[in-house]
Amino acid sequence: MSAVIKERNQEATLYIGDLDKQVDEELLWELFIQAGPVVSVYIPKDRVTNENQGYGFVEFRSEFDAIYAQLIMNMIKLYGKPMKIARSSQDKKTFDVGSNIFIGGLDPDVDEKMLYDAFSIFGQMISSPNIVRDPETSISKGYGFVSYDSFEASDAAIEAMNGQYLYNKVISVSYAYKKDGRGERHGTLEERYLAAKSANRKMLEMNMFGRSLPNIQPNIQPNIQPNIQPINQRIHNQPINQFPPLNPSFQQPMINPNNPSRNF
C-alpha cells in the first residue's frame, strides 16, 4: 500500500493528521477508497514501538479525486479523533498572514468538522479549525480558532458569522489576540500592509518569470508552403499554389566566391 515519498504525485496526495494510534494503512485505504481511486497509503511508524506517528499520506489517482476526498472526509472521526486533512502540496502555497479569527460561545457538541463546514465557505484555510479542549476529558471549552490565507476571507467570516446561531447557540466571531502577550488582536493595518506587500511581491516574481521565458519562434523552413489555407485565398493576386517563399531573403542569388561576377 505504501509508496516512496519522492515518487508520489504531491498534487494528488492528502496529508492526514491527528490519527489515533490504532489507525493503520489498511483502515485508511478502506476509508478513503470510498471517495475515489486510491494509489497508495503511507503512515510513518516509530522504529522502536512500531506505532504510527499520528499522521499519514493518501495518494489518489488524480488531483480532482484528492480535492473531493478532502471536502467530504475532513474532520471525520476515527476512534473518536477528528482527522485533519490537507493537500500535501498546500504548505508550498499558503502561509500565515495573521488572518486568524476567534470563535466564542460554542456549544459543547460543536466539533471541528462543524466549524470547518460553517467557515470554509468564506475562503481557504491554511490549517484545520482548532477547538480548545480540556486535555483530560477532551470536552470543548467553548471556543476555537480558524486561520485563513487572506484578510478578505477573515473579514467576510467575521461580518457574516458574528452574532449568528451555530447549533442553537449565538457565537461571537472576532480577530484573535496575537500570541506575543501585548493584548493586540490580529487584523491590524500593519499585518494587512505586509500581507499585501507579500502578495504584490509574488505577483511581480510571477510576471518576471513569465518575461524571462525564451521567445520560441516556430521553425519554418524556407520555400515550404503551408499545408492548409482557406479556399480561394489569394495573396498579391496569386493562386494558392503560387505562393511566394515565406522568407524572400532566401531567393537572393548566391555569389560564386571564385568569380564574384558570376552567380550560381
Backbone as JSON, one array per atom type, in Angstrom:
{
  "sequence": "MSAVIKERNQEATLYIGDLDKQVDEELLWELFIQAGPVVSVYIPKDRVTNENQGYGFVEFRSEFDAIYAQLIMNMIKLYGKPMKIARSSQDKKTFDVGSNIFIGGLDPDVDEKMLYDAFSIFGQMISSPNIVRDPETSISKGYGFVSYDSFEASDAAIEAMNGQYLYNKVISVSYAYKKDGRGERHGTLEERYLAAKSANRKMLEMNMFGRSLPNIQPNIQPNIQPNIQPINQRIHNQPINQFPPLNPSFQQPMINPNNPSRNF",
  "N": [[0.82, -1.21, 0.0], [1.94, 1.22, 0.74], [4.1, 3.86, -0.54], [7.12, 5.12, -1.99], [8.07, 8.32, -0.88], [9.12, 10.3, -2.63], [8.21, 9.48, -5.06], [5.55, 9.94, -5.14], [2.64, 11.59, -6.4], [2.39, 14.74, -5.58], [0.42, 16.67, -5.9], [-1.86, 15.19, -5.97], [-2.05, 14.07, -3.53], [-3.03, 13.61, -0.15], [-2.53, 14.95, 3.09], [-2.93, 13.43, 6.17], [-3.78, 14.18, 9.34], [-3.57, 14.05, 13.0], [-4.08, 11.37, 13.72], [-5.36, 8.51, 15.4], [-3.64, 6.14, 17.5], [-4.42, 3.6, 16.87], [-5.04, 3.52, 14.22], [-4.31, 2.19, 11.07], [-2.6, 1.54, 7.91], [-4.22, -0.05, 6.3], [-6.8, 0.5, 7.25], [-7.05, 3.24, 6.61], [-6.92, 3.03, 3.85], [-9.27, 1.55, 3.25], [-11.14, 3.39, 4.09], [-10.72, 5.78, 2.57], [-10.92, 4.95, -0.05], [-13.52, 4.98, -0.6], [-14.01, 7.51, -1.41], [-12.64, 7.92, -3.75], [-10.45, 6.63, -6.39], [-7.71, 5.08, -4.94], [-4.2, 5.29, -4.88], [-1.93, 4.87, -3.26], [-1.09, 4.37, 0.22], [0.42, 5.71, 3.07], [1.78, 5.5, 6.28], [3.89, 6.85, 8.54], [5.95, 5.17, 10.94], [7.02, 4.66, 14.34], [10.31, 3.63, 14.95], [11.01, 2.1, 17.12], [8.74, 1.48, 18.81], [6.94, 0.81, 16.87], [4.56, 2.08, 16.46], [2.14, 4.23, 14.89], [2.91, 7.6, 13.91], [1.03, 9.51, 14.19], [0.18, 10.71, 11.86], [-0.37, 10.59, 8.28], [-0.27, 9.72, 4.73], [-2.26, 9.87, 1.83], [-2.49, 8.9, -1.42], [-4.11, 9.75, -4.39], [-5.61, 8.87, -7.59], [-5.92, 11.09, -9.19], [-5.68, 14.7, -9.09], [-8.18, 15.88, -8.83], [-9.66, 13.85, -7.55], [-8.39, 13.86, -5.06], [-9.02, 16.42, -4.08], [-11.8, 16.21, -3.87], [-12.0, 14.14, -1.96], [-10.87, 15.4, 0.25], [-12.78, 17.36, 0.78], [-15.05, 15.89, 1.61], [-14.15, 14.2, 3.6], [-12.7, 15.54, 5.56], [-12.24, 16.18, 8.98], [-13.7, 13.99, 9.76], [-14.31, 11.54, 12.24], [-12.07, 9.18, 13.6], [-11.86, 6.57, 15.73], [-12.78, 8.33, 17.68], [-11.32, 10.66, 17.27], [-11.06, 13.58, 15.37], [-10.03, 13.67, 12.02], [-7.51, 15.68, 10.55], [-7.29, 17.03, 7.53], [-5.36, 17.88, 4.73], [-4.18, 19.24, 1.62], [-1.26, 17.78, 0.36], [0.55, 19.39, -0.96], [-0.05, 21.94, -0.19], [1.38, 23.36, 1.7], [3.34, 24.68, 0.35], [2.09, 26.73, -0.87], [0.58, 28.34, 0.76], [0.61, 30.58, 3.59], [0.87, 31.87, 6.95], [-0.68, 34.85, 7.35], [-1.72, 36.3, 9.32], [-4.43, 36.43, 9.45], [-6.29, 35.43, 11.47], [-9.01, 34.15, 13.28], [-11.18, 34.31, 16.15], [-13.54, 32.2, 17.64], [-16.14, 32.28, 19.76], [-18.38, 31.13, 22.42], [-19.23, 28.58, 21.73], [-21.26, 25.71, 21.36], [-21.04, 22.77, 23.41], [-21.28, 20.47, 21.88], [-20.44, 21.1, 19.37], [-18.13, 20.27, 16.94], [-14.85, 19.98, 15.33], [-15.32, 19.46, 12.61], [-17.89, 20.53, 12.18], [-17.28, 23.2, 12.58], [-15.52, 23.62, 10.5], [-17.19, 23.14, 8.28], [-18.92, 25.3, 8.56], [-17.32, 27.58, 8.3], [-15.57, 27.33, 6.15], [-16.59, 28.21, 3.78], [-15.97, 30.83, 3.35], [-13.42, 31.23, 2.49], [-10.06, 30.05, 1.75], [-8.62, 27.94, 4.15], [-5.63, 27.9, 6.06], [-5.0, 25.96, 7.77], [-6.53, 23.27, 9.63], [-9.59, 23.88, 11.49], [-9.37, 24.76, 14.96], [-10.45, 23.61, 17.97], [-10.46, 24.42, 21.3], [-9.8, 22.22, 23.89], [-10.42, 20.41, 26.97], [-7.58, 18.94, 28.33], [-7.71, 16.5, 29.67], [-10.34, 15.45, 29.63], [-11.16, 15.93, 27.06], [-13.29, 17.49, 26.44], [-14.95, 20.2, 24.89], [-13.96, 23.59, 25.44], [-15.54, 25.62, 24.71], [-14.71, 27.46, 22.83], [-12.85, 28.36, 19.85], [-10.53, 28.43, 17.03], [-9.9, 29.79, 13.77], [-7.95, 29.92, 10.85], [-7.24, 31.82, 8.03], [-6.09, 32.25, 4.59], [-6.09, 34.82, 3.73], [-6.97, 38.26, 4.39], [-9.32, 39.12, 3.31], [-10.96, 36.9, 3.38], [-11.15, 36.36, 6.16], [-12.28, 38.76, 7.07], [-14.78, 38.62, 5.81], [-15.85, 36.35, 7.04], [-16.08, 37.17, 9.72], [-17.89, 39.31, 9.48], [-20.16, 38.0, 8.51], [-20.73, 35.9, 10.32], [-20.57, 36.66, 13.02], [-22.48, 36.9, 15.92], [-24.38, 35.15, 15.01], [-26.38, 32.11, 14.98], [-25.09, 28.97, 15.88], [-25.53, 25.71, 15.98], [-27.71, 26.07, 17.76], [-26.78, 28.0, 19.53], [-25.75, 31.33, 20.14], [-22.95, 32.66, 18.58], [-19.78, 34.33, 18.99], [-17.67, 36.13, 16.89], [-14.5, 37.2, 16.09], [-11.38, 38.95, 15.49], [-8.54, 37.1, 16.5], [-6.5, 37.27, 19.47], [-3.07, 38.25, 19.38], [-0.16, 36.17, 19.86], [1.9, 37.3, 21.23], [1.45, 38.4, 23.67], [0.85, 41.07, 24.14], [-1.67, 41.99, 24.1], [-2.87, 42.71, 21.74], [-4.93, 42.45, 18.88], [-5.17, 40.34, 15.95], [-5.32, 41.36, 12.45], [-4.51, 43.95, 12.09], [-3.54, 47.14, 10.64], [-0.88, 47.09, 9.98], [-0.32, 44.34, 9.64], [-2.01, 43.83, 7.48], [-0.86, 45.45, 5.55], [1.67, 44.23, 5.25], [0.85, 41.74, 4.33], [-0.34, 42.44, 1.88], [1.89, 43.5, 0.61], [3.52, 41.25, 0.42], [1.93, 39.68, -1.26], [1.98, 41.27, -3.57], [4.68, 41.1, -4.16], [4.92, 38.41, -4.8], [3.33, 38.36, -7.1], [4.83, 40.02, -8.74], [7.15, 38.5, -9.01], [6.11, 36.34, -10.42], [5.4, 37.61, -12.8], [7.9, 38.46, -13.68], [9.13, 36.04, -14.05], [7.59, 35.05, -16.1], [8.29, 36.84, -18.14], [10.89, 36.15, -18.51], [10.96, 33.84, -19.88], [12.11, 31.96, -22.7], [11.88, 33.32, -25.99], [10.27, 31.57, -28.07], [10.35, 30.75, -31.39], [8.44, 29.68, -34.23], [9.65, 26.93, -36.14], [10.25, 27.46, -39.22], [10.83, 26.32, -42.38], [12.62, 27.48, -45.27], [10.93, 28.25, -48.34], [8.93, 26.4, -47.94], [5.64, 25.59, -48.32], [2.53, 26.45, -46.72], [0.42, 23.86, -45.46], [-2.31, 24.0, -45.13], [-4.76, 26.15, -46.19], [-7.21, 28.76, -46.44], [-9.97, 28.25, -48.68], [-9.79, 29.41, -52.03], [-8.17, 31.51, -51.33], [-6.15, 34.4, -51.89], [-2.99, 35.79, -52.4], [-1.44, 38.7, -53.04], [-2.75, 38.66, -55.49], [-2.17, 36.14, -56.46], [-2.63, 32.67, -57.16], [-3.28, 30.0, -54.77], [-1.41, 27.91, -55.09], [0.8, 29.23, -55.97], [2.31, 30.57, -54.1], [4.55, 33.07, -52.87], [7.9, 32.56, -51.58], [8.19, 32.05, -47.99], [10.2, 33.46, -46.75], [11.67, 35.99, -48.24], [14.39, 36.53, -48.46], [15.75, 34.25, -48.96], [15.68, 33.92, -51.65], [17.61, 35.4, -52.86], [20.23, 35.75, -55.21], [23.02, 33.48, -55.21], [26.44, 34.07, -54.58], [29.32, 33.33, -56.46], [32.25, 32.49, -54.97], [34.73, 32.22, -56.24], [34.51, 33.63, -58.52], [33.32, 36.55, -58.39], [31.75, 37.95, -60.17], [30.08, 36.19, -61.3], [27.11, 34.3, -60.93], [25.66, 31.49, -59.13]],
  "CA": [[0.0, 0.0, 0.0], [2.76, 2.41, 0.86], [4.93, 4.18, -1.68], [8.21, 6.03, -1.67], [7.53, 9.68, -0.88], [9.53, 11.09, -3.79], [7.52, 9.02, -6.25], [4.13, 10.28, -5.08], [2.14, 12.81, -7.03], [2.04, 15.58, -4.44], [-0.82, 17.38, -6.17], [-2.97, 14.25, -5.77], [-1.81, 13.43, -2.23], [-3.57, 14.26, 1.04], [-1.91, 14.76, 4.4], [-3.95, 13.09, 7.17], [-3.21, 14.42, 10.65], [-4.29, 13.73, 14.24], [-4.54, 9.98, 13.68], [-5.26, 7.71, 16.61], [-2.6, 5.11, 17.43], [-4.98, 2.35, 16.35], [-5.25, 3.62, 12.78], [-3.24, 1.65, 10.24], [-2.71, 1.84, 6.48], [-5.36, -0.76, 5.74], [-8.02, 1.21, 7.61], [-7.12, 4.45, 5.8], [-7.23, 2.62, 2.48], [-10.68, 1.18, 3.16], [-11.95, 4.59, 4.29], [-10.59, 6.79, 1.51], [-11.28, 4.41, -1.36], [-14.93, 5.32, -0.8], [-14.07, 8.84, -2.0], [-12.04, 7.92, -5.07], [-9.41, 5.61, -6.6], [-6.51, 5.29, -4.14], [-2.98, 4.71, -5.46], [-1.06, 4.4, -2.19], [-1.29, 4.88, 1.58], [1.66, 5.59, 3.84], [1.75, 6.02, 7.64], [5.2, 6.67, 9.19], [5.88, 4.49, 12.23], [8.17, 4.74, 15.22], [11.17, 2.47, 14.73], [11.12, 1.3, 18.34], [7.43, 0.98, 19.25], [6.18, 0.42, 15.68], [3.28, 2.78, 16.46], [2.1, 5.33, 13.94], [3.34, 8.88, 14.48], [-0.1, 10.44, 14.25], [-0.17, 11.29, 10.57], [-0.11, 9.73, 7.13], [-0.49, 10.29, 3.41], [-3.08, 9.08, 0.92], [-2.34, 9.37, -2.79], [-5.21, 9.38, -5.28], [-5.25, 8.76, -9.0], [-5.88, 12.41, -9.8], [-5.83, 15.85, -8.19], [-9.61, 16.05, -8.59], [-10.06, 12.87, -6.54], [-7.86, 14.3, -3.77], [-9.81, 17.57, -3.64], [-13.11, 15.71, -3.47], [-11.85, 13.4, -0.71], [-10.65, 16.37, 1.33], [-14.04, 18.04, 1.09], [-16.04, 15.04, 2.29], [-13.56, 13.42, 4.69], [-12.05, 16.36, 6.58], [-12.83, 16.21, 10.32], [-14.35, 12.74, 10.11], [-13.66, 10.98, 13.42], [-11.61, 7.8, 13.68], [-11.62, 6.27, 17.15], [-13.1, 9.5, 18.49], [-10.47, 11.81, 16.96], [-11.3, 14.11, 14.01], [-8.85, 13.76, 11.15], [-7.23, 16.97, 9.93], [-6.86, 16.68, 6.18], [-4.91, 18.99, 3.9], [-3.42, 18.84, 0.43], [0.15, 17.62, 0.69], [1.32, 20.46, -1.59], [-0.55, 23.26, 0.21], [2.34, 24.09, 2.51], [4.15, 25.49, -0.54], [1.27, 27.76, -1.5], [-0.08, 29.19, 1.74], [1.35, 30.89, 4.8], [0.08, 32.61, 7.92], [-0.55, 36.3, 7.19], [-2.3, 36.93, 10.5], [-5.89, 36.49, 9.34], [-6.75, 34.4, 12.39], [-10.2, 34.61, 13.98], [-11.6, 33.64, 17.38], [-14.97, 31.89, 17.68], [-16.53, 32.01, 21.13], [-19.77, 30.76, 22.66], [-19.54, 27.33, 21.03], [-21.95, 24.63, 22.07], [-20.12, 21.66, 23.66], [-21.4, 19.44, 20.86], [-19.83, 21.55, 18.11], [-16.78, 19.73, 16.77], [-14.04, 20.62, 14.31], [-15.94, 19.34, 11.29], [-18.96, 21.53, 12.11], [-16.65, 24.5, 12.44], [-14.98, 23.65, 9.13], [-18.31, 23.27, 7.35], [-19.54, 26.61, 8.7], [-16.42, 28.7, 7.99], [-14.75, 27.11, 4.95], [-17.22, 28.85, 2.61], [-15.52, 32.21, 3.21], [-12.09, 31.28, 1.88], [-9.17, 28.91, 2.0], [-7.98, 27.88, 5.46], [-4.25, 27.43, 5.98], [-4.94, 24.79, 8.65], [-7.87, 22.86, 10.06], [-10.07, 24.6, 12.67], [-8.88, 24.26, 16.24], [-11.33, 23.82, 19.13], [-9.7, 24.22, 22.53], [-10.45, 21.2, 24.71], [-9.79, 20.0, 28.22], [-6.62, 17.89, 27.99], [-8.02, 15.22, 30.32], [-11.66, 14.93, 29.23], [-11.36, 16.25, 25.64], [-14.53, 18.27, 26.28], [-14.72, 21.55, 24.38], [-14.03, 24.7, 26.38], [-16.5, 26.6, 24.22], [-14.16, 28.42, 21.86], [-11.9, 27.8, 18.91], [-9.84, 29.36, 16.14], [-9.82, 29.48, 12.34], [-6.94, 30.75, 10.18], [-7.4, 31.88, 6.58], [-4.91, 32.67, 3.84], [-6.22, 36.22, 3.34], [-7.83, 39.07, 5.24], [-10.63, 39.2, 2.68], [-11.73, 35.76, 3.87], [-11.44, 36.52, 7.59], [-13.24, 39.87, 7.21], [-16.1, 38.13, 5.4], [-16.33, 35.42, 8.06], [-16.48, 37.94, 10.9], [-19.09, 40.08, 9.16], [-21.31, 37.13, 8.28], [-21.0, 34.92, 11.37], [-20.64, 37.21, 14.37], [-23.84, 37.06, 16.42], [-25.27, 34.17, 14.4], [-26.57, 30.86, 15.71], [-24.42, 27.76, 15.44], [-26.0, 24.61, 16.82], [-28.64, 26.62, 18.75], [-26.15, 28.96, 20.42], [-25.19, 32.51, 19.46], [-21.49, 32.67, 18.68], [-19.09, 35.6, 18.76], [-16.56, 35.94, 15.96], [-13.66, 38.4, 16.03], [-9.97, 38.61, 15.29], [-7.91, 36.51, 17.68], [-5.38, 38.0, 20.05], [-1.75, 37.77, 19.0], [0.47, 35.35, 20.89], [3.03, 37.99, 21.85], [1.09, 38.82, 25.02], [0.67, 42.52, 24.24], [-3.09, 42.31, 24.11], [-3.28, 43.24, 20.44], [-5.58, 41.46, 18.03], [-4.79, 40.25, 14.54], [-6.11, 42.19, 11.56], [-4.05, 45.33, 12.14], [-3.13, 47.74, 9.37], [0.48, 46.63, 9.69], [-0.42, 42.99, 9.08], [-2.63, 43.91, 6.16], [0.14, 46.03, 4.65], [2.68, 43.2, 4.97], [0.22, 40.7, 3.5], [-0.48, 42.99, 0.53], [3.24, 43.62, 0.06], [3.95, 39.9, 0.06], [1.16, 39.27, -2.44], [2.5, 42.02, -4.72], [5.99, 40.55, -4.48], [4.71, 37.14, -5.5], [2.83, 38.67, -8.43], [5.96, 40.55, -9.51], [8.02, 37.37, -9.34], [5.46, 35.56, -11.47], [5.5, 38.37, -14.05], [9.29, 38.43, -14.11], [9.39, 34.69, -14.56], [6.95, 34.92, -17.39], [9.04, 37.59, -19.15], [12.2, 35.56, -18.7], [10.86, 32.64, -20.7], [12.66, 32.19, -24.04], [10.92, 33.65, -27.04], [10.38, 30.46, -29.0], [9.75, 31.03, -32.69], [8.19, 28.46, -35.0], [10.73, 26.52, -37.03], [9.7, 27.46, -40.58], [11.86, 26.12, -43.38], [12.41, 28.32, -46.47], [10.29, 27.69, -49.53], [7.94, 25.39, -47.59], [4.34, 26.21, -48.36], [1.59, 25.95, -45.72], [-0.38, 22.72, -45.91], [-3.74, 24.29, -45.06], [-5.1, 27.54, -46.43], [-8.62, 28.92, -46.8], [-10.28, 28.05, -50.1], [-9.8, 30.59, -52.91], [-7.39, 32.63, -50.79], [-5.19, 34.96, -52.83], [-2.0, 36.7, -51.84], [-0.91, 39.5, -54.14], [-3.43, 38.22, -56.7], [-1.62, 34.88, -56.94], [-3.34, 31.49, -56.65], [-2.67, 29.37, -53.6], [-0.26, 27.08, -55.42], [1.89, 30.06, -56.46], [2.76, 31.42, -53.0], [5.98, 33.42, -52.82], [8.54, 31.94, -50.41], [7.88, 32.72, -46.73], [11.29, 34.36, -46.44], [12.2, 36.4, -49.54], [15.84, 36.62, -48.46], [16.31, 33.0, -49.46], [15.66, 33.93, -53.11], [18.69, 36.2, -53.37], [21.21, 34.91, -55.94], [24.21, 33.13, -54.47], [27.66, 34.58, -55.22], [30.43, 32.4, -56.61], [33.42, 33.13, -54.35], [35.88, 32.21, -57.14], [34.29, 34.62, -59.56], [32.2, 37.35, -57.86], [30.89, 38.49, -61.21], [29.18, 35.15, -61.77], [26.22, 33.7, -59.94], [25.41, 30.06, -59.31]],
  "C": [[0.85, 1.26, 0.0], [3.6, 2.62, -0.38], [6.02, 5.13, -1.24], [7.73, 7.46, -1.85], [7.87, 10.43, -2.16], [8.81, 10.69, -5.06], [6.04, 9.38, -6.25], [3.83, 11.55, -5.87], [1.62, 13.72, -5.92], [0.74, 16.33, -4.65], [-2.04, 16.5, -5.93], [-2.87, 13.53, -4.43], [-2.38, 14.27, -1.1], [-2.72, 13.93, 2.26], [-3.03, 14.52, 5.41], [-3.32, 13.22, 8.55], [-4.13, 14.04, 11.79], [-4.87, 12.31, 14.21], [-4.38, 9.3, 15.03], [-4.22, 6.61, 16.41], [-3.12, 3.81, 16.83], [-5.15, 2.35, 14.83], [-4.05, 3.05, 12.03], [-3.51, 1.94, 8.77], [-3.93, 1.16, 5.85], [-6.67, -0.04, 6.03], [-8.16, 2.49, 6.77], [-7.48, 4.11, 4.35], [-8.72, 2.34, 2.32], [-11.59, 2.4, 3.31], [-11.92, 5.5, 3.07], [-10.92, 6.25, 0.12], [-12.76, 4.65, -1.65], [-15.09, 6.69, -1.46], [-13.51, 8.88, -3.42], [-10.96, 6.86, -5.17], [-8.12, 5.95, -5.84], [-5.33, 4.58, -4.78], [-2.08, 4.13, -4.37], [-1.45, 5.04, -0.86], [0.0, 4.67, 2.35], [1.49, 6.25, 5.2], [3.12, 5.79, 8.27], [5.04, 6.05, 10.58], [7.16, 4.68, 13.02], [9.01, 3.47, 15.08], [11.24, 1.55, 15.94], [9.79, 0.66, 18.71], [6.58, 0.45, 18.11], [4.78, 1.04, 15.66], [3.31, 3.9, 15.43], [2.41, 6.64, 14.66], [2.25, 9.94, 14.42], [-0.47, 11.11, 12.95], [0.17, 10.31, 9.46], [-0.42, 10.44, 5.84], [-1.32, 9.31, 2.57], [-2.96, 9.69, -0.47], [-3.5, 8.85, -3.65], [-4.73, 9.35, -6.73], [-5.13, 10.13, -9.65], [-6.04, 13.49, -8.73], [-7.3, 16.09, -7.86], [-10.1, 15.11, -7.51], [-9.61, 13.3, -5.15], [-8.67, 15.47, -3.22], [-11.18, 17.12, -3.14], [-13.03, 14.97, -2.14], [-11.63, 14.34, 0.47], [-11.95, 17.03, 1.74], [-14.98, 17.18, 1.91], [-15.48, 14.31, 3.5], [-12.96, 14.26, 5.81], [-12.88, 16.41, 7.85], [-13.69, 14.98, 10.64], [-13.58, 12.09, 11.26], [-13.3, 9.52, 13.22], [-11.2, 7.53, 15.11], [-11.78, 7.52, 18.01], [-12.26, 10.73, 18.21], [-10.73, 12.29, 15.54], [-10.01, 14.2, 13.21], [-8.72, 15.18, 10.59], [-6.57, 16.7, 8.58], [-6.48, 17.93, 5.4], [-4.21, 18.44, 2.68], [-1.95, 18.8, 0.79], [0.99, 18.75, 0.14], [0.91, 21.84, -1.11], [0.47, 24.06, 1.0], [3.25, 24.95, 1.65], [3.39, 26.71, -1.03], [0.67, 28.74, -0.49], [0.83, 29.45, 2.92], [0.48, 31.77, 5.68], [0.33, 34.1, 7.78], [-1.11, 37.04, 8.4], [-3.8, 37.03, 10.47], [-6.52, 35.37, 10.16], [-7.93, 34.92, 13.22], [-10.51, 33.71, 15.18], [-13.1, 33.41, 17.31], [-15.32, 31.48, 19.1], [-18.0, 31.64, 21.25], [-20.18, 29.47, 21.99], [-20.28, 26.35, 21.93], [-20.97, 23.48, 22.28], [-20.16, 20.58, 22.59], [-20.82, 19.85, 19.5], [-18.41, 21.0, 18.03], [-16.06, 20.43, 15.62], [-14.67, 20.55, 12.92], [-17.08, 20.35, 11.13], [-18.39, 22.92, 11.89], [-16.09, 24.67, 11.02], [-16.11, 23.88, 8.12], [-18.91, 24.68, 7.38], [-18.65, 27.74, 8.19], [-15.59, 28.51, 6.73], [-15.33, 27.81, 3.72], [-16.68, 30.26, 2.37], [-14.14, 32.33, 2.58], [-11.26, 30.07, 2.27], [-8.53, 29.02, 3.38], [-6.56, 27.36, 5.29], [-4.03, 26.25, 6.91], [-6.36, 24.45, 9.06], [-8.29, 23.67, 11.29], [-9.59, 23.94, 13.96], [-9.87, 24.62, 17.34], [-10.53, 23.49, 20.39], [-10.48, 23.28, 23.44], [-9.69, 20.96, 26.0], [-8.84, 18.84, 27.92], [-6.94, 16.52, 28.59], [-9.32, 14.62, 29.8], [-11.95, 15.09, 27.74], [-12.67, 16.97, 25.38], [-14.18, 19.69, 25.84], [-14.85, 22.59, 25.48], [-14.91, 25.83, 25.87], [-15.94, 27.64, 23.27], [-13.12, 27.72, 20.97], [-11.34, 28.87, 17.98], [-9.86, 28.84, 14.7], [-8.83, 30.44, 11.71], [-7.13, 30.66, 8.67], [-6.1, 32.33, 5.91], [-4.99, 34.13, 3.4], [-7.15, 36.95, 4.3], [-9.22, 39.25, 4.62], [-11.53, 38.08, 3.21], [-12.11, 35.94, 5.34], [-12.41, 37.67, 7.84], [-14.66, 39.41, 6.87], [-16.69, 37.2, 6.44], [-16.82, 36.16, 9.3], [-17.79, 38.68, 10.65], [-20.32, 39.19, 9.07], [-21.7, 36.3, 9.5], [-21.1, 35.49, 12.78], [-22.09, 37.47, 14.79], [-24.85, 36.09, 15.83], [-25.38, 32.92, 15.28], [-25.76, 29.74, 15.05], [-24.76, 26.66, 16.43], [-26.77, 25.17, 18.04], [-27.99, 27.55, 19.78], [-25.57, 30.12, 19.6], [-23.68, 32.52, 19.67], [-20.95, 34.08, 18.46], [-17.86, 35.33, 17.91], [-15.79, 37.25, 15.85], [-12.23, 37.97, 15.73], [-9.36, 38.13, 16.6], [-6.8, 37.41, 18.2], [-4.06, 37.4, 19.57], [-1.1, 37.03, 20.17], [1.63, 36.04, 21.59], [2.72, 38.54, 23.24], [0.88, 40.31, 25.2], [-0.79, 42.94, 24.23], [-3.6, 42.89, 22.82], [-3.87, 42.12, 19.59], [-4.95, 41.45, 16.63], [-5.7, 41.16, 13.71], [-5.7, 43.64, 11.55], [-3.66, 45.83, 10.75], [-1.73, 47.27, 8.98], [0.47, 45.24, 9.06], [-1.0, 43.01, 7.67], [-1.65, 44.48, 5.12], [1.18, 44.98, 4.25], [2.11, 42.1, 4.08], [0.09, 41.18, 2.06], [0.88, 43.1, -0.16], [3.76, 42.26, -0.4], [3.23, 39.4, -1.19], [1.66, 39.97, -3.69], [3.86, 41.48, -5.15], [5.86, 39.24, -5.25], [4.23, 37.38, -6.93], [3.95, 39.18, -9.32], [6.9, 39.43, -9.94], [7.43, 36.53, -10.46], [5.58, 36.27, -12.82], [6.92, 38.34, -14.6], [9.64, 37.07, -14.68], [8.79, 34.51, -15.94], [7.72, 35.64, -18.48], [10.38, 36.95, -19.45], [12.16, 34.3, -19.55], [11.42, 32.92, -22.1], [11.57, 32.45, -25.06], [11.06, 32.61, -28.15], [9.63, 30.8, -30.29], [9.49, 29.73, -33.43], [9.32, 28.18, -35.99], [10.18, 26.37, -38.44], [10.85, 27.34, -41.58], [11.57, 27.0, -44.61], [11.77, 27.53, -47.6], [9.32, 26.56, -49.22], [6.58, 26.07, -47.52], [3.45, 25.65, -47.27], [0.74, 24.83, -46.29], [-1.87, 23.05, -45.98], [-3.94, 25.79, -45.26], [-6.58, 27.63, -46.75], [-8.81, 28.8, -48.3], [-10.35, 29.39, -50.82], [-9.04, 31.77, -52.34], [-6.38, 33.1, -51.83], [-4.23, 35.87, -52.05], [-1.34, 37.41, -53.01], [-1.46, 39.01, -55.48], [-2.84, 36.94, -57.29], [-2.45, 33.74, -56.39], [-2.57, 30.87, -55.5], [-1.4, 28.63, -53.95], [0.9, 27.88, -55.98], [2.35, 31.03, -55.37], [4.21, 31.83, -53.21], [6.6, 32.74, -51.61], [8.24, 32.75, -49.16], [8.96, 33.73, -46.37], [11.96, 34.78, -47.74], [13.71, 36.4, -49.59], [16.49, 35.36, -49.03], [16.31, 32.93, -50.99], [16.76, 34.8, -53.7], [19.7, 35.3, -54.09], [22.44, 34.68, -55.09], [25.45, 33.54, -55.26], [28.7, 33.48, -55.28], [31.68, 33.04, -56.04], [34.63, 33.16, -55.27], [35.76, 33.25, -58.24], [33.09, 35.47, -59.15], [31.28, 37.88, -58.94], [29.9, 37.47, -61.72], [28.34, 34.62, -60.61], [26.12, 32.22, -60.19], [24.15, 29.87, -60.13]]
}
